[in-house]
Amino acid sequence: MKQVLYFVALFMLMGMYSCKSNSDSSWSLLSPDGNIKIEVFLENGNLHYNASLKNSNGFKEVIQKSPLGIIREDADFTGNLSFVKISDEISINEKYNVLTGKALNLHNNGHEQILSFALPGDEGLDVAVRAYNDGIAFRYIFPEEKTGKFKVTGETTGFRFGEGQAWIQPYDDVTKWTPAYEAHYMNEVAIGENSPYKNGWCFPALFHTSGVWVLLSETGPDGDFYGAHLNPEANEGLYTIRLPEPEEAMGVYKQHAESDKLPWTSPWRVAIIGAELNTVATSNLVTHLSPPSRVKDVSWIKPGRASWSWLSDHDSPQDYGKLKTFVDLAAEMGWEYSLVDANWNLMKGGDIKQLVDYANSKNIGILLWYNSGGPHNDVGEQVRDIMSDPVKRPQEFARLREWGVKGVKIDFFQSDKPGMMKFYRDILEDAAASQIMVNFHGCTIPRGWSRTFPNLITLESVRGAECYTFAPTYPENAPVSNTILPVTRNVVGSMDYTPVLFSEMQHPQITTWGHELALSVLFETGWLHFADRVESYRNLPEAPKNFLKTVPVVWDEIRYVTGWPGKDMVLARRKGDTWFVAGINGEDKTKELTVQLPFLPDGKHSVEMITDGDSNRSFAVNRLNIDNKTPFDIPVMAYGGFVLKISK
């Protein structure tokens, strides 16, 4: 009997050792279609991973072996780890709806496993990994149930690439106005090139290596975690996670993530992966990985088009008469909203309540601008010191609802610190309670919140058309930038670029009128703010004017058609049975863009095509019939563009 007990004890010890071993091991997870694989490695107590895409010769490593690791003040999970267990593979098969984005009806379909590790003192770290047909994602989980003071002080998380090109945005130096994700994307720089800014690189970042496209981003930070970016050095193609800068938000809020209890979960780090740009352009991974909606009744949430006076006349929000003309424009064009920007509380000739009443009489919703500050910025534009106050903020939203105001544009956040991440979510929660929609400016990138709080209609986080009024070098950079944004920034969420300018601002655009018209479709945003003067839209020829009267802002489907970031870009979007195709040329030379639309139903389709006319400040309109099999060429001017409206 003693001998039997001895062997039972021996087997139990062996079992414990096999379940908690620091010997080298690896685990892999496949996407539902079997074409994408993420592997996690434990080597000498250190965690790494890679990601591969299947081709005719087997799996090709796309993200090369890269480090995983996170540091808590009380526990360092970057080494000395032992394997504990692996969960059963979980199949994710979820259909859900959103109110803004590239498509409204989405299918979240992937595989997940959770790998558990521990330090010698039994502090645990779980790594949740997911594989989708269009990419991979992972996040860290501290799984124990306990209370205390826990602080994340750093990460070794990285993404290593071989030789290739990158389209990547420097992370702004900290100033009065930044960081706000408003630098230009650098065009086709060599992978591994260091950032020209000391604070690093931004998400999302696009890479092309070994014939494969990869877009990196992040989604799902909660109120306890920071929004991350990337370090400036990318030695040997390794891009690593960097925390927000300490001086952001005028030093308000802590840089590190802190929590008073476990379990505790980090954001998802996301890599969209595909052999074609279509995979990147159409991906909804950032949305899939975000928590479901917390807003039960969404009937009041209405995306739409808006007139906007500020870009063409910065003082117009202080003039009741001028604002009325923009409300009238919205009514004439069939747009749903008019945005009133900074300093509307100083209005002369009337007040904001009168304007709201006037707009409501014309069935136009008013959107109102607010400064987010607070102690975290010293920008003087008014109205300020309300949104930052947890008592005044919900009272203000309740007052706006009583007036009939539909939404707010809140500006000047300038930080990704954990406190600021919580601030965003607190605003969205308070706004939803009063049925107020939200647009963030001077802000972080979309991080999946529009699924959780569908009243988040759009965000800026882009160097947009407002720069025509104060940035002398903006016009020369805009054409190239416009070809990059659809496959970088706009992939991860709605983008309030404020496009479609036909009249010249302080720094005149070099893009053609056809290019400007195309931006209404090429860029996706839940609120499409038309940024030009009233007379510019009223004086348009019939075809482009009618196009802007009917262009949608919510879509059922998106397709990449052709193009290369930095050179040209053509996308197609479907609303119901109608397809809208937009193309732009980012280069200073004429060219022909070959368009083929195999996703159209079989048969003949009627096309209205609006292109540049005889000059870069005119339009030409043509009608033609096409099918889904025959390619056709569209001549495009230097910096030019076109739109197609396709009906069966």
N, C-alpha and C positions, 0 to 999 in steps of 0.2 A: 504493500500500500504506500509506504514512504517513497518507494522508487517511482510509483505512478505520480504521486504529488510532485516529486522533483521534476519529472519531465513536463507536467502541466505548467509549473512555474517557469521552466526554461522556455517553453513555447510562448508563454505570455510575454516574457521579456523580449524574446526575438520579435514578437509582433509589435511591441511598443517601439523597438528600435527601427523596424522597417517603416513604421508610420511617422517617425520623427528622426529623419536622417539628414545629415549635412553632406552626404555623398553627392557626386554630380548626377543630375537627373534632368530630364526635359519632358515637356508636355505640349501637345499641339491641339488646336481646335480648328475645324474647317467651317467655312460658310455653308449655308444650305445648298448652294449649287456646286459645292466642292472646289471652287476656283480660287478662293482666298484662304490663306492659312496664317494663323498666328501661333508662334512657338514661344514658350517660356522656358528659360534655362536656369538651373541652380548650379553654380560652379564655385567650389571653394567658399561656400557661404554667401556668394554674391548672386543677385538676380539680374538676368538679361532677357531680352525678347527679340524676335524678328518678325517680319511680315513678308509673305510671298504671294505671288500671283501665278496661276497656272498658265502655261503656254504649251505649244506642241511638243516640247522637250521635257515636260514635267514642271515643277515649281521653280520659279525664278525669284530669288530674294530681292525685294524692293526696298524695304527698310532693313538695313543690315543690322547685325547683332548690336543692340543698344542697351544701355543700363536702365534698370529700374531701381528705385530706392527713394525713401522719404525719411526725414529726420525729425523726430519729436525731441523736445528739450530733455525729456526723461528717457528716451530710447532711440537708438540709432539703427534704422532698418536698412542701411546701405551695405551691410556685411554681416558675417557671422550668423547667418540664418540657417535654420534647419527646416526640412519639409515635414509637414504634419499630415495633411490630407488633401484630397481633391474632391469636389462635389460631383454629383452626377451631371451630365450634360443637360442643359435646359434649352428647350426649343421655345423661341419667342415667335408668336404668330398673332399679331394684334392689328386690327383695323380701327382707324380712328379718323376724326375730322378736325381740321383747323380752319381758321377764318382768314388768314393771310398766308402768303408764301408762294412757292412755285407750283403747288397743287393743293387742293383742298381735301381730297380723300386719299389718305396715306395708309401704307401697309408696312408695319414694323415687323420684319421677318429676319431672325438671326439665331445664332447659337451662343450660349453663355456657359462658362464654367468659373468656379471660384477656387483658387489655389490658396491653401493656408500654410503659413510659415510661422516660425517662432524664434525668438532670441533665446540664449541660454537661460535667462531668468524667466522664461515662459511669457514674455510680452509678445502678443500676437500681431501678425499682419496678414490680411487677406488681399489677394490681387484678383479682382474680377476682370475677366477678359471676355470680349465678344467678337464674333466673326460674322460679318454680313456679306451679301453678294457684292457690295460696293465699298467695303472697307473693314477696318478693325477699330476697336476701342478698348481702353482699360482704365481702371481706377483703383485706388487704394482704400481699404477699409480697416479701421482699428476695431476688431470684433468684440472685445471684452465688454461686459456690462459693469461699469463702475463710474464713480464720480471722482472729481479732483480738478487739478489745474493742468491742462494739456495744451501744449503749444507746438505747432509745426514751424520749424525754423529754416527748412531748406529741403531741396530734392536733388537727386542725381539723375532724375528722369531725362532721357534723351531720345533723339531720332537721328540715326546715322544713315547717310546716303552716299552712294558712289558718285562718280563723275556725272555732270549734267548741268542743267540750268535751273534757276530759281526766279520766281516772281514774288518779291517779298518786301514788306513795308518796314522801314526803320521805326523803332519805338521812340516817340517824341522825347526830347529833353523836357525837363519839368520847368514850365514857365507859368505865368498868370493864366494862360489860355490852354495849356497842355499838361499831361498827355491826353489826347482826345482821338487817337487813331486817324489823324488828318495829315500825315505825310503822304507823298506820292509813293506808290509801289515802284521799286526798282525793277527795271525791265531786263529780264533774261541775264541775270548776273550768274557767275560761276558758283556752283554749289561749293560751300566752304568759305566763300568770301566773307570777311568780317563786316559787321554793320558800321556805317559811317557815323552812327550816333552811339555814344558811350553806354546808353541804356538798353541797347540790343535790338531785337526784331519783334514784330507783332505776329499774332495769329489773326486771320488765317494766312498760311504761307503755302504757295504752290511750287511743286518741284517736278521736273521731268528728267528721269534717269532711266537708262537702258530701255527706252521706248515706252515707259510707264509713267502715268501722271499720279501724283500724290498731293492731296491737300490736307495740311495739318490744322487742327483747331481744338477748341475746348468747349465743353458744354456742361451745364448743370451745377455751377457753384451755388452752395446754399449760403445762408447768412453768416456762417462761421468760417468760410474759406475765401481766400484771395482769388482774383482772376490772374492767371499766369501769363507771362510772355517768354521770349527766348533770349538767352545770353548773346552778347555781341560777337563773341568768338565762336567759330564753328570749325575747330581744328579737325582735320581729316574728315570733314563732312558731318561732324557730330554737333547737332543743335540741342542745347540743354535748357531745361526750365529755369526761369528767373522769376523771383517774387516781385511785387510792386516796389517802386522806389520809395525809400523812407520819406523823402521830401514831398511826395505827391500830396495833393489836397492841403497845401500849406502846412504840412506836418500833422494835420488832424487825422485821427484813426491810427491804429497800430498796423505795422507792416506784416506781421506774422499772423497766421491763423491760430485762433484760440478757442477752446471749448471746455466746458466744465463737466462734461460727461462723455462716456463712450457707451455704445458704438458711435463711430464718427467716420464719415465718408468724404473722400475728395471728389472734385469734379472728374468727369470723363475726359480723357485725352483721346482725340479722334483722328484717324487717318483715313481719308477717302481715297480709294485706290482703283485705278482702271487703266486699261490699255488705250482707251479713247477719252477725249475731253468730254464727251457726252456723259460719261459716268460722273465726272466732277460736277458739271453744270446742272445735272438733274438730281443730285443726291439730296436726301432729306435726313441724313444720319444725325445731324445736330439736333433736329427736332425729335427723331425717334428716341434718342437717349435721355430726353427730358421728362420730368414728371407730368402726368396728365393734368388736365385743367382743374383748377380749384374754383372756377366760376361756374356755378350751376346754370344760371339763366344767362345766356349769351345773346338773346334776341335783340338787345340794344346796341350791340357791337357792329358797326357798319363801316367797313373800309370805303374809300371813295377818292374823288378828285377835289382839289382845292385851289382857289385863287390865293395869291400871296403878294402883298404890297411891298414888303420890307426890302427885298433885293434891289428893286429898281428905285426905291425912295426910302432911305433908312429912317427918315423922320415921319413917314406917313402914319405909323400907329398913333401919333399924337394929333391926328387931324381927322375928325369925324367925317367930313365931306369926302376926303380921299378914300377912306375905308368904305364908304357907301358905294363908290364906283366899283370897287373890287367885289363887293357883294352882288352888285348888279351884273358884273361880268360872269360870276359863277352861275347866276340864274340864267343868263343868256346862253351859256355854253352847256347847261345841263349838268354842271358839276355840283357836288353835294355840299361842299364846305368852302369857307373862307377863313384863312389864318390871320390873326391879329398878333403882331410880334411885339418886341420889347417896348416898354415905357407907355403902354396903352393907358395906364392910370393917370398920365399927364395930358390926356386927350382934351382938345379944345373944339368948340362948336357942337359939342354933344358929349355923351359919356358912354361907357361900355354897355350899360344896361339898355340904353336907347338903341345902340347898334345891334345888340342881340335881338331885341324886339323887332327891329326892322328886318334883320336877316330871317328871323323865324316867319315873318309875314310872307317872305318869298320862298319859304321852305329850304332855306340855306342854313346849315349848322355853323356856328362860330367855334373856332379853335383858338385858345388863348395861350400866350407865351408866359412862362415864369422862369425866373432865375432860381436855381436849386439852392443857392447859398442862403444863410449860413456861414459858419466859421471856416468852411473848407474852400471858399473862394472869396476874392475881394473885387470881383467884377461888379461895377456899379449899376448896370442896367436893372431897371425895375420891371415887374414886381419881384421883390426878393424877401428873404427872411420869413417866408410862410411855409414853403415846401420842406424846409429843414426842421421845422418845429412840429413834433409829433402831436401836439394839441391843436395848433392852428390849422395844420394840413387837412385833417378830415373835416373840420368846420368849413374850410374854404371849398372843398369838393362838394359838400352838401349845399353851399350857397350857389355854386355854379350849376348844379343840377336844378335847383329851384328856378334859376334864371332861364334855363334851357340851353346852356353851353354844352357842347357835345364832347369836347376833348381838350387836352392841354399839351403844350410843347414845353418841356422842362429842360433847361440848358445849364452848361458849365459844371460838370461833375469832376472831370480831370483826375480820375484816380480809379485803380482797380483793387484798392485795399479791401480787406474783409468787411470793415465797417461800411464802405461804400457799396459793396455787393448787397449788404443787408438794407441799406438805404433805398436802393432801386426797388427791392422787393416790398419794402414797407410802403413806398409810394404806390406801387401797383395794387397792393391789397387795399389800401385806403381808397384809391380811385375806383376800384371795382365795387366797393361797398356803396358808392354814390353813383354808379353807372357812368363813370367818366373814362373816356379812352385816353391813351398816353402815347406821346412821341418823345423819346429821349434824344437830346443833342449834346455836343461836347462830352461824349459819353464813351463807354466801353462798346465792344462789338456785341452782336447778338450771341447769347449763350444759352439759347433754348427756352428763355422765359416766355416767349410768345405762345408756346403750347400750354404752359402752366397758368399763365395769366393772359388769356387771349385779348384782353383790353390793351395790351401792348401792341400797337399797330405798326410802328416802324421805329428805327433808330438812325441816327446820322452815322457816326464813326466812319466818315469818308471825307476826303478832300473834294467837296462838291462845288456846285456852280456859284455859291456865294463868293467864292474866291475871285471871281471876275471883278469884284468891287474893291478888293484890297490887296491882291497878290500879283505884282507885275509879271512874274514868270509863269503864272497859272495858264494863260492861253496856250503857250507853246507846249506845255506838258499834258494838257487835257486830252488831245486826241489819242495819244498812246494810252494814257490812264483809262480812258473809256473802254478800250478793248480788253483791258486786264480785269477790270472790276467784275464783269459778269461771271468769271471763273475763279474769283478769289473772294473778295468781301461779300458780294451779293449771294454767293452760294450758301452762306451760313445764316442768312436772314434778311428781312426787308431793309432797304437802304434808302434813306431820305436824302437823295442827291440834289433835289430841287432843280430839275432839268428843263429843257425846251425853251431856249432863249433865241429870239430872232432879232431883237434890237441890241445895239452895242452898249455895254456897260463901261465903267471907268477903264478897264483893260479889255479891249475888244477881242472876241473869240475869233479863232482862225478856222473853226469848224464851219461847215456849210449848213444851210437851212435843212437840207435832207438829213444830215448827221444829227442835228438837234431834234428833229421830229422823231427819228429812230430811237432816241433815248427813252421816249415814253413807253416803249415796249421792251427795249433791250434791258433796262433796269427794272427790278421788281421792288415795289413798295406798297404797303397797305394804304397809305395816304400819298397820293401823287400831287405834290405841290408845284403848280405851274408858276414859274418864277418871273415871268416877263411883265411888261407894262400892259395896261388894259388895251391901249390902241394897237399894240402889236398883235394881239389875238383877234381883235375886231377887224383888223385890216387884212387878215390872211385870205388867200384865195379859197374858193369854196371847198375843194377837196381836202387840203390839210386841215381846214377849220372843222369840217365834218368829222375827219379822223379824230381830232382831239375831243370832239363832243362825245364820241362813242367808244374811245379806247378804254378797255377794262383795267381794273387794278387787281382783281382776283382772278385766278387762272385754274384751269382743270388739268393742264399738262404743259410741260416744257420739253423742248428738244434742242440740242446743239446741232447746227446745220453745217457750218464750216468756219474756219478761221484759226488764227494763231495769236495768242496774247502778245500785245505790243505791235501787231501788224494790222489785223482786221478781225472782225467777229460778226457772225450771223447766228441768231437764235430764233426759234419759233415758239410761240405760246398759243395754246388753244383755250378758247372760252366757248363752251357749248359745242356747236358744230362749226364754228368759225375759227380759222387759224390766222394769227397775226405773225408776220415775219419781219424782223428788223435787222439791218446790216449797216456796219460803219467801217470806214477806212481810217486807220490811225496813222497813215504814212503820207508824206508830202509827194505823192505821185499818183497819177491816174492808174486804174487797174480794172480788170473785169473779175467779178466774183461769181464763181460757178455754183449755182444753187440746184440741189436735187432734194425732193421731199418725199422719200419712200414711206413715211408714216401716214401720208394722206390716204383716205379710202380710195379704192379703185374707181376709175372713171374720170371724167373731165371736171375741172374746177375753174370757176370764174375768179379772176384776180384783178383787183384794183392795185396798181403799182404807182407809188409817189416817189419820185427821185429828184435829184437836183436838176434844175433847168439849164438854161444857157449860161447862167452865172452861178456863183456860189451863194447868191442871195435871191434865188428864185426856185420855183418848183416846176416839174413836168409830171403830167399824169398820163398813164397808159393803162389800157385794159387788154388782157390776154387770157387765153385758156391754157391750162397746163394739166398734166397728169402726174402720177406718183412715180413714173419710171424714167421720164425724159429730163435730163439736166438742161438748164438754160443759163445764159450768162447775163449778168447785170453790170453795165458800165458804171463805175463810181469815180467821182472826182477825187482829187487830193483832199484828204480830210472830209470826204463826203459820206453820204449815207442814203438809205432808202427804207421804205416800209411797204409791205404787201398785206392786203386784206383778202383772204381766200375763202370763198363760199362754194358749197357744192352746187 
